[in-house]
């Protein structure tokens, strides 16, 4: 089974149980937890961690974040199949699947400087109008871009960063 198959199974179980929104929120919370706590991320990615240790950690995290029984059982199932190292990918796929089934698109903005909430909303509104769909926007700051912005919607990438322009110039100079 691939990560996508697990995320689809979680989606179908959540719909069948009538708790899709609950599981979606808990998946978002767990993803945040994984991204914030490096030790947890390293632990679930470690191939040498014992299955019993994984199950104990799942119990602790489930109680701490107050997970629904279905979600907790799903996590334990992943552990029993030794697939916890795919957890972040499975959860991201699950959230994308939820958005897609609501007719939403995922978009990502990477900016060289912090954008105001108003600027982000304007970009989101423009993307919604251009793609004729609701947009779930993820925003990041990457100072290595120097100046500019990158916008990705699905497989479409708009890169207006100075970093990329300098790389293109560098490549042209090397070819000459």
C-alpha positions as CSV (number, residue, x, y, z in Angstrom):
1,X,0.0,0.0,0.0
2,X,1.3,3.4,-0.8
3,X,1.0,6.6,1.3
4,X,-1.8,7.7,-1.0
5,X,-3.8,4.4,-0.4
6,X,-3.6,4.9,3.4
7,X,-4.8,8.5,3.1
8,X,-7.7,7.5,0.9
9,X,-8.6,4.7,3.4
10,X,-8.6,7.2,6.2
11,X,-10.8,9.5,4.1
12,X,-13.3,6.8,3.4
13,X,-13.4,5.6,7.0
14,X,-13.9,9.2,8.2
15,X,-16.8,9.8,5.7
16,X,-18.4,6.4,6.6
17,X,-18.3,7.3,10.3
18,X,-19.6,10.8,9.6
19,X,-16.6,12.5,11.3
20,X,-14.6,13.8,8.4
21,X,-14.2,17.3,9.7
22,X,-13.1,16.0,13.1
23,X,-10.5,13.7,11.6
24,X,-9.4,16.5,9.2
25,X,-8.8,18.9,12.1
26,X,-6.9,16.2,14.1
27,X,-4.7,15.4,11.1
28,X,-3.9,19.1,10.8
29,X,-3.0,19.2,14.6
30,X,-0.8,16.1,14.3
31,X,1.0,17.6,11.3
32,X,1.7,20.7,13.3
33,X,2.9,18.5,16.2
34,X,5.3,16.6,13.8
35,X,6.6,19.9,12.4
36,X,7.1,21.6,15.7
37,X,8.7,18.8,17.7
38,X,11.8,17.5,16.1
39,X,12.3,14.6,18.5
40,X,8.8,13.3,17.6
41,X,9.6,13.6,13.9
42,X,12.9,11.8,14.3
43,X,11.3,9.1,16.4
44,X,8.6,8.2,13.9
45,X,11.1,8.4,11.0
46,X,13.6,6.1,12.8
47,X,13.8,2.6,11.3
48,X,15.3,1.3,14.6
49,X,12.4,2.4,16.9
50,X,10.5,-0.6,18.3
51,X,6.9,-1.1,17.5
52,X,5.9,-1.1,21.2
53,X,7.6,2.2,21.6
54,X,5.6,3.6,18.6
55,X,2.4,2.3,20.1
56,X,3.2,3.9,23.5
57,X,4.0,7.2,21.9
58,X,0.8,7.1,19.8
59,X,-1.2,6.5,23.1
60,X,0.5,9.5,24.7
61,X,0.0,11.8,21.7
62,X,-3.6,10.6,21.2
63,X,-4.4,11.5,24.8
64,X,-2.5,14.8,24.7
65,X,-4.2,15.9,21.5
66,X,-7.5,14.2,22.3
67,X,-7.7,12.2,19.1
68,X,-10.9,10.4,18.0
69,X,-10.8,6.6,18.5
70,X,-10.9,6.1,14.7
71,X,-7.8,8.3,14.2
72,X,-6.0,6.7,17.1
73,X,-6.7,3.2,15.7
74,X,-5.6,4.3,12.2
75,X,-2.3,5.5,13.7
76,X,-1.8,2.2,15.5
77,X,-2.6,0.4,12.3
78,X,0.2,2.4,10.5
79,X,2.5,1.4,13.3
80,X,1.6,-2.3,13.1
81,X,2.4,-2.1,9.3
82,X,5.7,-0.2,10.1
83,X,4.5,2.8,8.0
84,X,4.8,5.6,10.6
85,X,7.7,7.0,8.7
86,X,5.2,7.9,6.0
87,X,2.9,9.6,8.5
88,X,3.5,13.2,7.4
89,X,3.0,12.3,3.7
90,X,-0.1,10.3,4.5
91,X,-1.6,13.2,6.5
92,X,-0.7,15.7,3.8
93,X,-2.3,13.5,1.1
94,X,-5.4,13.0,3.3
95,X,-5.8,16.8,3.7
96,X,-5.3,17.3,0.0
97,X,-7.9,14.6,-0.7
98,X,-10.4,16.4,1.6
99,X,-9.8,19.7,-0.1
100,X,-10.1,18.2,-3.5
101,X,-13.4,16.6,-2.7
102,X,-14.7,19.9,-1.5
103,X,-13.6,21.5,-4.8
104,X,-10.7,23.4,-3.3
105,X,-7.2,23.7,-4.6
106,X,-4.0,23.8,-2.5
107,X,-1.7,26.7,-3.2
108,X,1.6,27.7,-1.7
109,X,3.2,31.2,-1.4
110,X,6.9,31.5,-0.6
111,X,7.9,35.1,-0.1
112,X,11.3,36.8,0.6
113,X,9.7,39.0,3.2
114,X,6.7,38.8,5.5
115,X,3.5,39.7,3.8
116,X,0.6,41.4,5.6
117,X,-2.7,39.6,6.0
118,X,-4.2,42.0,3.5
119,X,-1.6,41.1,0.9
120,X,-2.1,37.4,1.4
121,X,-5.9,37.8,1.1
122,X,-5.5,39.8,-2.2
123,X,-3.3,37.0,-3.6
124,X,-5.8,34.3,-2.4
125,X,-8.7,36.2,-3.9
126,X,-6.8,36.6,-7.3
127,X,-5.9,32.9,-7.3
128,X,-9.5,31.9,-6.6
129,X,-10.8,34.1,-9.4
130,X,-8.1,32.8,-11.9
131,X,-8.6,29.2,-11.0
132,X,-12.3,29.5,-10.4
133,X,-12.0,27.5,-7.2
134,X,-11.6,28.0,-3.5
135,X,-8.0,28.1,-2.5
136,X,-6.3,26.7,0.6
137,X,-3.3,28.8,1.0
138,X,0.0,27.9,2.7
139,X,2.4,30.7,3.3
140,X,6.1,30.6,4.0
141,X,8.9,33.1,4.3
142,X,12.3,32.2,2.6
143,X,14.8,34.9,2.9
144,X,17.1,33.1,0.5
145,X,14.8,34.3,-2.4
146,X,16.5,37.7,-1.8
147,X,13.5,39.6,-3.3
148,X,10.3,38.3,-4.9
149,X,7.7,35.6,-4.5
150,X,7.0,32.1,-5.6
151,X,3.4,30.9,-6.0
152,X,2.5,27.3,-6.6
153,X,-1.0,26.0,-7.4
154,X,-1.0,22.3,-8.1
155,X,1.7,21.7,-10.7
156,X,1.7,25.3,-11.8
157,X,4.7,27.3,-10.5
158,X,5.1,31.1,-10.8
159,X,8.6,32.1,-9.7
160,X,9.3,35.8,-9.6
161,X,12.3,35.7,-7.2
162,X,15.6,37.4,-7.7
163,X,17.3,34.1,-6.6
164,X,15.9,32.3,-9.7
165,X,16.7,35.2,-12.0
166,X,20.3,35.2,-10.8
167,X,20.6,31.5,-11.3
168,X,19.3,31.9,-14.9
169,X,21.8,34.6,-15.6
170,X,24.6,32.5,-14.0
171,X,23.6,29.5,-16.2
172,X,23.7,31.7,-19.3
173,X,27.1,33.1,-18.4
174,X,28.5,29.6,-18.0
175,X,27.1,28.5,-21.4
176,X,28.8,31.4,-23.1
